């Protein structure tokens, strides 16, 4: 379980360039890589050298005479270690920036890091002479003296900077460290008390409160917090609220954390730094709906760089919801068979159906039944919210085989989904293969009985897994064919395609088979496994949208975003785009509040990567229907 955040993750003063670091095999942990996101929110990495040579020069040129934007580019470049590349830009900013303090500090810092200390000192002295004393400029002047080993003068100016502005984190911290190194904890505490006594001071009180919490003096810590918050500007800066909530959280004072921080929390202003601590506090107290509310507020801000953390909390909340749900005993489970006609993404009443040839009503009908995996015990297992890889594949395999039969044979297909008919509902996964007799009976139930049933079973006890398929004629329960393939759960494409080929070959003696229509295809390569996942997730979303089903679905945003990413990776695949559109339409009945978050991405997808007509127009119509208020 994650700790509470207590260190500011936002901007900081540019530091000296560090020596080159050894690259990591994971680009996210490689100090020589820069993380960026595209319009679809996809995380990408480019080398710092590539950024330096191909991106930074153009970025500087584009904003050369726009001070605010130029400052941001320079600041980012300094933090990435590109000081030598922004020397001219920093000098230019100092000439054009109306924020004289900001530009003087940037230019002075660049000069300091270049070793041009006297020039940096002159920049700061000139600024003070022309514009008056400024805490940030004074502190950087103190750094110049410290770099010249004139520590007494540096400390004198640092204290004066604190008198001018006692609340900047870096120089409060610098002052505290000087005294800690000189006299230990006692000197550190006394130094913070001196800063706290300055007019308008509120930063030092936060660190005094932290020391009180470490000494288990909660009342004293709360007094410091109240004093700090009574003086700080409003809205309360994100790093202040994060430190308060982080320190209280790590000390175990969760009600106090929520009592102080939550009334002051503004999602757009305080962001993930504070929101993470509030979510964790509610979660640790078992207040899952309150945690979900904050999670939704943060998701609505559409920050791709927050996605990993928010997804973590979404998963944890889903697990907690399952653990709190009443567990059904195997003997009390009432199982119903849901029927999915045709491909799961091709509902007969959908306008997209006009793109694909209709089957004659008297064509043979084939049902497919999976939802079984070999387990250590012979009991049934209930999937009530979260599903594992075996459970997902036990449903996605028959869904995929159904569309293969639908488009490559004369068969009309349907997929049978065992479902808990009581309580909140949920998928059923049998620990043993469905018998031919039971499968044939299920296939012949309902208004329209099936002539054949395909039984799919996974054996997952050994690696690689084994996928078994049996083709049974329902009228006499005769097994016409049986075969199996080794299956890797991480790379299922080879096995799945082999099973589809063998199934079509087996059924060819019973009914006509043919090449699929040109409009049908599916993502290949590494995207195939994601296609299977999205098939199963559309099934889950459709089930969650049924009347009376509550709290069944989780990861709604990941489902939508994952479908978009699949379409970006397979831009000409009509079934993938239809799968996305149908998922949106089903999600509208489950979590319509999350759909607007994806409006921009969907528009970008449809505009940048249009399908051939008339598929594009029909898909757009479905998307518009899903997004309509």
C-alpha positions in Angstrom: 0.0 0.0 0.0 1.3 3.4 -0.9 2.4 6.0 1.6 1.0 9.5 1.8 2.8 12.1 -0.3 4.5 14.7 1.8 7.2 16.1 -0.5 6.3 18.7 -3.1 6.3 17.2 -6.6 5.8 20.5 -8.4 8.3 23.0 -9.6 11.6 23.7 -7.9 14.5 25.9 -8.5 16.8 24.7 -11.3 19.8 22.8 -10.1 23.2 22.3 -11.4 23.6 19.8 -14.3 24.4 16.3 -13.0 26.8 13.9 -14.6 25.4 11.6 -17.2 23.7 8.6 -15.6 23.6 5.0 -16.7 20.6 4.2 -18.9 17.9 1.9 -17.6 16.2 -0.9 -19.6 12.8 0.7 -18.6 12.5 4.1 -20.3 10.4 5.4 -17.5 13.3 4.9 -15.2 16.0 6.0 -17.6 17.4 9.4 -16.7 18.4 10.0 -20.3 14.8 9.8 -21.6 12.1 12.4 -21.6 8.5 11.4 -21.2 5.9 13.0 -23.4 2.2 12.4 -24.2 0.4 12.7 -27.6 -3.1 13.9 -28.3 -4.5 10.4 -27.4 -2.8 10.4 -24.1 -0.2 7.8 -25.2 3.0 7.8 -23.2 6.1 8.1 -25.3 9.8 8.6 -24.6 12.5 10.3 -26.6 16.1 10.6 -25.7 17.3 13.8 -24.1 19.8 14.3 -27.0 17.0 14.0 -29.5 14.9 16.5 -27.6 17.9 18.8 -27.3 18.6 18.7 -31.1 15.2 18.4 -32.6 12.6 19.8 -30.2 14.2 22.5 -28.0 15.5 24.8 -30.7 12.1 25.0 -32.4 10.4 25.4 -29.1 12.6 28.4 -28.2 12.1 30.0 -31.6 8.3 29.6 -31.5 8.0 31.5 -28.2 11.1 33.8 -28.5 9.1 37.0 -27.9 6.4 35.5 -25.5 7.9 36.0 -22.0 5.6 33.6 -20.1 6.0 30.8 -22.6 9.7 31.4 -23.1 10.2 31.2 -19.3 8.5 27.8 -19.2 10.6 26.4 -22.0 13.8 27.7 -20.4 12.8 26.4 -17.0 12.0 23.0 -18.4 15.3 22.9 -20.2 17.3 23.8 -17.1 15.7 21.0 -15.1 16.5 18.6 -18.0 20.2 19.7 -17.9 20.3 21.8 -21.1 21.7 24.9 -19.5 24.2 25.6 -22.3 21.4 25.5 -24.9 19.3 28.3 -23.2 22.0 30.9 -22.4 21.0 33.2 -25.2 17.3 32.6 -24.4 17.8 33.4 -20.7 19.6 36.6 -21.6 16.9 37.6 -24.0 14.2 36.9 -21.4 15.9 39.2 -19.0 15.4 42.0 -21.6 11.7 41.4 -22.5 10.1 39.9 -19.4 7.8 42.3 -17.5 8.3 40.0 -14.5 11.7 41.5 -13.6 12.3 39.3 -10.6 11.7 36.1 -12.5 13.8 36.9 -15.5 16.7 38.2 -13.3 16.7 35.0 -11.3 16.7 32.8 -14.4 19.5 34.7 -16.1 21.5 34.9 -12.8 21.1 31.1 -12.2 22.3 30.4 -15.7 25.3 32.6 -15.1 26.0 31.0 -11.8 25.9 27.5 -13.2 28.2 28.6 -16.0 30.7 29.7 -13.3 30.3 33.4 -14.2 29.7 34.4 -10.5 30.6 38.1 -10.7 28.2 38.6 -13.6 25.5 36.8 -11.7 26.1 38.9 -8.7 25.9 42.1 -10.8 22.5 40.9 -12.2 21.1 40.5 -8.7 22.6 43.7 -7.3 21.4 45.7 -10.3 17.9 44.3 -9.9 17.7 45.2 -6.2 19.0 48.7 -7.0 16.4 49.3 -9.7 13.4 47.4 -8.4 13.9 47.0 -4.7 14.5 44.0 -2.5 12.9 40.7 -3.5 13.2 37.5 -1.5 13.9 35.3 -4.5 16.6 37.6 -5.8 18.2 38.0 -2.4 18.3 34.2 -1.9 20.1 33.7 -5.3 22.5 36.5 -4.3 23.2 34.5 -1.2 23.9 31.5 -3.4 26.5 33.5 -5.3 28.3 34.3 -2.0 28.0 30.7 -0.9 29.6 29.6 -4.2 32.5 32.0 -3.5 32.9 30.3 0.0 31.8 33.5 1.7 29.4 31.7 4.0 29.0 34.4 6.6 27.9 36.9 4.0 25.6 34.2 2.4 23.9 33.5 5.7 23.5 37.2 6.4 21.8 37.8 3.1 19.7 34.5 3.4 18.3 35.8 6.7 17.5 39.1 5.2 15.7 37.2 2.3 13.6 35.5 5.0 12.8 38.8 6.5 11.5 40.0 3.2 9.7 36.7 2.4 9.8 34.0 5.1 7.7 31.4 3.1 9.7 30.2 0.2 10.4 26.5 0.7 13.9 26.4 -0.6 15.4 29.1 1.5 13.5 28.1 4.7 15.0 24.7 4.1 18.5 26.1 3.5 18.4 28.1 6.7 17.2 25.1 8.7 19.9 22.8 7.2 22.7 25.4 8.1 21.6 25.3 11.8 21.0 21.6 11.8 24.5 20.9 10.6 25.8 23.4 13.1 23.9 22.3 16.2 21.7 19.3 15.6 18.0 19.0 16.3 17.9 21.6 19.0 19.5 24.2 16.7 17.2 23.2 13.8 14.1 23.7 16.0 15.3 27.1 17.2 16.0 28.2 13.7 12.5 27.3 12.6 11.0 29.1 15.6 12.9 32.2 14.6 11.5 32.0 11.1 8.1 31.4 12.4 8.3 34.5 14.5 8.8 36.7 11.4 5.8 38.8 10.3 3.6 36.8 7.8 5.5 33.6 8.3 3.5 30.3 7.7 6.0 27.9 6.1 8.2 27.2 9.1 5.1 26.3 11.1 4.5 23.3 8.8 7.9 21.9 9.7 7.4 22.6 13.3 4.2 20.7 13.1 6.0 17.8 11.5 8.5 17.8 14.4 5.6 17.8 16.8 4.0 14.8 15.0 7.3 12.9 15.2 7.3 13.6 18.9 3.6 12.4 19.1 2.4 15.8 20.1 -0.8 16.0 18.0 -2.3 19.0 19.7 0.8 21.0 19.3 1.0 20.0 15.6 -2.6 21.1 15.1 -1.9 24.4 16.7 1.0 25.0 14.3 -1.3 24.0 11.4 -4.0 26.4 12.4 -1.5 29.2 12.7 0.0 28.5 9.3 -3.4 28.3 7.6 -4.6 31.5 9.2 -1.7 33.3 7.5 -1.3 31.6 4.2 -2.7 33.0 1.0 -6.0 31.5 -0.4 -6.4 29.2 -2.1 -3.9 27.3 0.0 -0.9 26.4 -2.2 -0.8 22.7 -3.3 2.5 22.0 -1.6 1.2 23.3 1.7 -1.9 21.2 1.7 0.1 18.2 0.5 2.6 18.5 3.4 -0.2 18.8 6.0 -2.1 15.9 4.6 1.0 13.8 4.0 2.4 14.3 7.5 -0.9 13.7 9.2 -1.5 10.6 7.1 1.9 9.1 7.7 1.4 9.8 11.4 -1.9 7.9 11.3 -4.2 10.9 12.1 -6.6 10.3 9.3 -9.8 12.1 10.7 -7.6 15.2 11.4 -6.2 15.0 7.9 -9.6 15.0 6.3 -10.9 17.6 8.6 -8.2 20.1 7.7 -7.4 19.3 4.1 -10.7 18.2 2.4 -12.7 21.5 3.0 -9.8 23.4 1.3 -9.3 20.9 -1.6 -9.9 22.2 -5.1 -9.2 19.4 -7.6 -8.1 21.7 -10.5 -5.8 23.7 -8.3 -4.4 21.1 -5.9 -4.4 18.2 -8.3 -3.0 14.7 -7.7 -0.5 15.8 -5.0 -3.3 16.5 -2.5 -6.0 14.3 -4.1 -3.9 11.2 -3.7 -3.6 11.8 0.1 -7.4 12.4 0.5 -8.2 9.2 -1.5 -5.8 7.2 0.6 -7.2 8.6 3.9 -10.8 7.8 2.9 -9.7 4.4 1.6 -7.8 3.5 4.8 -10.9 4.5 6.8 -13.1 2.3 4.7 -14.9 5.4 3.2 -14.9 4.0 -0.4 -17.6 6.2 -1.9 -15.9 9.4 -0.7 -12.6 8.1 -2.1 -14.4 7.3 -5.4 -15.8 10.9 -5.5 -12.4 12.4 -5.4 -11.0 9.9 -7.9 -13.7 10.9 -10.3 -12.9 14.6 -9.8 -9.3 14.0 -10.7 -10.1 11.8 -13.7 -12.3 14.6 -15.0 -9.2 16.8 -15.4 -7.9 14.4 -18.1 -4.3 14.4 -17.1 -2.5 11.5 -18.8 0.5 11.9 -16.4 -1.8 11.0 -13.5 -3.3 7.9 -15.2 -1.1 5.4 -13.5 -1.8 6.6 -10.0 -5.5 7.0 -10.6 -5.7 3.5 -12.2 -4.0 2.1 -9.1 -6.7 3.6 -6.9 -9.5 2.5 -9.2 -8.3 -1.1 -8.9 -7.9 -0.9 -5.2 -11.4 0.5 -4.8 -12.8 -2.3 -7.0 -11.1 -4.9 -5.0 -12.4 -3.5 -1.8 -16.0 -3.4 -3.2 -15.7 -7.1 -4.1 -14.4 -8.0 -0.7 -17.3 -6.3 1.0 -19.9 -8.0 -1.3 -21.8 -10.9 0.1 -20.2 -14.1 -1.1 -22.5 -16.7 -2.6 -22.1 -20.3 -1.6 -21.7 -22.7 -4.6 -24.9 -24.6 -3.6 -27.0 -21.4 -3.5 -26.0 -20.1 -6.9 -28.8 -19.6 -9.5 -27.3 -19.7 -12.9 -28.9 -18.3 -16.0 -27.6 -18.4 -19.6 -27.3 -15.0 -21.3 -27.3 -15.1 -25.1 -25.1 -12.9 -27.3 -26.4 -13.0 -30.8 -23.6 -12.9 -33.4 -20.4 -11.0 -32.8 -20.6 -9.1 -29.4 -20.0 -5.8 -31.2 -22.6 -6.4 -34.0 -26.0 -6.2 -32.4 -28.7 -7.1 -34.9 -30.5 -3.9 -34.2 -27.4 -1.7 -34.7 -27.1 0.5 -37.8 -23.6 -1.1 -38.4 -25.4 -4.4 -39.2 -26.2 -3.0 -42.7 -22.5 -3.2 -43.6 -22.4 -7.0 -43.2 -24.4 -9.6 -45.2 -27.5 -10.8 -43.3 -27.9 -14.5 -42.6 -31.0 -16.4 -43.6 -33.2 -17.3 -40.7 -33.2 -20.9 -41.6 -29.4 -21.2 -41.7 -27.9 -23.6 -39.2 -27.4 -22.0 -35.8 -24.2 -22.6 -33.7 -23.9 -21.7 -30.0 -20.5 -21.3 -28.3 -20.0 -22.0 -24.6 -16.9 -21.3 -22.7 -16.6 -19.9 -19.1 -14.7 -22.9 -17.8 -11.1 -23.3 -16.6 -9.4 -26.2 -15.0 -8.7 -25.4 -11.3 -7.2 -27.0 -8.3 -10.6 -27.8 -6.8 -13.8 -29.0 -8.3 -15.9 -26.1 -7.0 -17.5 -23.3 -9.0 -15.9 -19.9 -8.8 -17.8 -16.7 -8.9 -16.3 -13.7 -10.7 -18.2 -10.8 -9.0 -16.3 -7.8 -10.3 -12.6 -8.3 -11.0 -11.6 -11.1 -13.3 -8.3 -12.8 -13.8 -6.7 -13.6 -17.1 -8.1 -17.2 -17.2 -11.6 -15.9 -16.6 -11.4 -13.3 -19.3 -9.9 -15.7 -21.9 -12.6 -18.3 -21.0 -15.1 -15.7 -22.3 -13.1 -13.9 -25.0 -12.1 -17.1 -26.8 -15.8 -18.2 -27.6 -16.6 -14.6 -28.5 -13.7 -14.5 -31.0 -14.7 -18.0 -32.4 -18.3 -16.7 -32.7 -17.3 -13.9 -35.1 -15.0 -16.2 -37.0 -17.9 -18.6 -37.7 -20.3 -15.7 -38.3 -18.1 -14.2 -41.1 -16.6 -17.4 -42.6 -19.5 -19.8 -42.7 -23.2 -20.0 -43.3 -23.8 -20.4 -39.5 -25.8 -18.0 -37.4 -23.9 -17.8 -34.1 -24.6 -17.0 -30.5 -22.4 -17.1 -27.4 -23.8 -18.5 -24.2 -22.7 -16.7 -21.0 -23.3 -18.3 -17.6 -24.5 -15.6 -15.3 -25.5 -15.4 -11.6 -29.2 -14.7 -11.6 -29.4 -13.6 -8.0 -28.1 -10.7 -6.0 -25.9 -8.2 -7.9 -25.1 -10.6 -10.7 -21.8 -11.7 -12.0 -20.0 -14.1 -14.3 -19.8 -17.8 -13.5 -16.7 -19.8 -14.3 -16.9 -23.5 -14.0 -13.9 -25.4 -12.7 -14.6 -28.3 -15.1 -15.6 -28.5 -18.7 -19.3 -28.3 -19.4 -20.5 -31.8 -20.3 -21.7 -32.4 -23.9 -25.2 -33.1 -22.5 -25.5 -29.9 -20.5 -24.0 -27.8 -23.3 -26.4 -29.3 -25.8 -29.4 -28.7 -23.5 -28.3 -25.0 -22.9 -27.9 -24.6 -26.7 -31.4 -25.9 -27.4 -33.1 -23.7 -24.8 -34.8 -20.4 -25.6 -37.0 -19.3 -28.5 -34.5 -20.4 -31.1 -32.5 -23.6 -30.5 -29.1 -24.2 -31.9 -28.1 -27.1 -34.2 -24.6 -27.3 -32.9 -22.7 -26.2 -29.8 -19.0 -25.4 -29.5 -17.6 -26.1 -26.0 -14.4 -24.3 -25.1 -12.4 -25.2 -22.0 -9.1 -23.9 -20.7 -6.6 -25.9 -18.7 -4.4 -23.4 -16.8 -2.6 -25.5 -14.2 0.5 -25.9 -16.3 2.5 -23.6 -18.6 1.7 -23.4 -21.5 -2.1 -23.5 -21.0 -4.2 -25.8 -23.1 -7.3 -24.7 -24.9 -9.7 -27.5 -25.7 -12.6 -27.3 -28.2 -15.4 -29.8 -28.9 -18.0 -29.5 -31.7 -21.2 -31.2 -30.6 -24.4 -31.7 -32.6 -27.2 -30.9 -30.2 -30.0 -33.2 -31.6 -28.2 -36.4 -30.7 -25.4 -35.0 -28.5 -22.8 -36.4 -30.8 -19.3 -35.0 -30.6 -18.3 -34.4 -34.2 -14.7 -33.1 -33.5 -12.4 -32.3 -30.7 -9.0 -30.7 -30.7 -6.7 -28.6 -28.6 -3.9 -26.1 -28.8 -1.2 -24.9 -26.5 -1.9 -21.3 -25.5 0.2 -18.6 -24.0 -2.0 -16.2 -22.1 0.4 -13.3 -22.9 0.5 -14.1 -26.6 -2.7 -16.0 -27.5 -2.8 -15.1 -31.2 -1.2 -18.3 -32.6 -3.4 -20.6 -30.6 -6.6 -18.7 -31.2 -6.1 -18.5 -34.9 -5.2 -22.2 -35.1 -8.4 -23.1 -33.1 -10.5 -20.9 -35.4 -9.0 -22.6 -38.5 -9.5 -26.1 -37.1 -13.1 -25.3 -36.0 -14.0 -24.0 -39.5 -12.4 -27.1 -41.0 -14.4 -29.4 -38.7 -17.7 -27.6 -39.3 -17.2 -27.6 -43.1 -18.6 -31.1 -43.3 -21.8 -29.9 -41.8 -22.4 -26.5 -43.4 -21.0 -24.1 -46.0 -17.8 -22.2 -45.2 -16.3 -19.3 -47.2 -13.9 -16.5 -47.1 -14.9 -13.6 -44.8 -16.3 -10.4 -46.1 -13.7 -7.8 -47.0 -15.0 -5.4 -44.2 -14.2 -8.0 -41.5 -10.8 -8.1 -40.0 -9.2 -7.9 -36.6 -6.1 -6.3 -35.1 -3.0 -8.5 -35.5 0.4 -8.8 -33.9 0.7 -7.4 -30.4 -2.7 -5.7 -30.7 -4.5 -9.0 -31.0 -4.5 -9.8 -27.3 -5.9 -6.3 -26.6 -8.7 -7.0 -29.1 -9.6 -10.1 -27.1 -9.6 -8.0 -23.9 -11.8 -5.4 -25.4 -14.3 -8.0 -26.6 -14.6 -9.4 -23.1 -14.9 -5.9 -21.7 -17.8 -5.0 -24.1 -19.5 -8.2 -22.9 -19.0 -7.1 -19.3 -20.2 -3.6 -20.1 -23.4 -4.9 -21.8 -24.0 -7.1 -18.7 -23.5 -4.2 -16.4 -26.1 -2.3 -18.3 -28.8 -4.9 -17.7 -31.7 -3.9 -15.4 -31.0 -4.8 -11.8 -27.2 -5.1 -12.1 -25.3 -2.7 -9.9 -21.7 -2.4 -8.9 -20.6 -5.0 -11.4 -18.2 -3.1 -13.6 -14.9 -1.6 -12.7 -12.2 0.3 -14.7 -14.7 2.1 -16.9 -12.2 4.7 -18.0 -9.5 2.2 -18.8 -12.1 0.3 -20.9 -12.9 3.4 -23.0 -9.3 4.6 -23.3 -8.1 1.1 -24.1 -10.6 0.9 -27.0 -9.4 4.2 -28.3 -5.8 3.1 -28.2 -6.7 -0.1 -30.0 -8.3 2.0 -32.8 -5.3 4.3 -33.0 -3.0 1.2 -33.4 -5.4 -0.4 -35.9 -6.8 2.6 -37.7 -8.3 0.8 -40.7 -10.0 -2.0 -38.7 -13.7 -1.6 -38.9 -14.6 -4.1 -36.1 -12.2 -2.4 -33.7 -13.9 1.0 -34.3 -17.3 -0.6 -34.0 -16.2 -2.3 -30.8 -15.3 1.2 -29.4 -18.6 2.7 -30.5 -20.7 -0.1 -29.1 -18.7 0.0 -25.8 -19.5 3.8 -25.5 -23.2 3.1 -26.2 -23.3 0.4 -23.5 -21.3 2.5 -21.1 -23.8 5.3 -21.4 -26.2 3.1 -19.4 -23.6 2.3 -16.7 -21.4 5.4 -16.2 -22.6 8.2 -18.5 -20.7 10.7 -16.4 -17.3 9.5 -17.7 -18.1 9.7 -21.4 -17.5 13.5 -21.7 -14.0 13.0 -20.6 -13.2 11.3 -23.9 -15.0 13.7 -26.3 -11.7 15.3 -27.4 -9.9 12.0 -28.0 -12.8 10.6 -29.9 -13.0 13.6 -32.1 -9.2 13.4 -32.8 -9.5 9.8 -33.7 -12.4 10.3 -36.1 -10.8 13.3 -37.7 -7.2 12.0 -38.0 -8.0 8.3 -38.7 -11.3 8.1 -40.6 -12.6 4.7 -41.7 -13.7 4.1 -45.3 -17.3 5.1 -46.0 -20.0 4.3 -45.2 -18.5 2.7 -42.1 -17.1 6.0 -40.9 -20.4 7.8 -41.0 -22.3 5.0 -39.3 -19.7 4.7 -36.5 -19.8 8.5 -36.0 -23.6 8.3 -35.6 -23.2 5.7 -32.9 -20.5 7.7 -31.1 -22.7 10.8 -31.3 -25.6 8.9 -29.8 -23.4 7.7 -27.0 -22.1 11.3 -26.2 -25.5 13.0 -26.5 -26.9 14.4 -23.3 
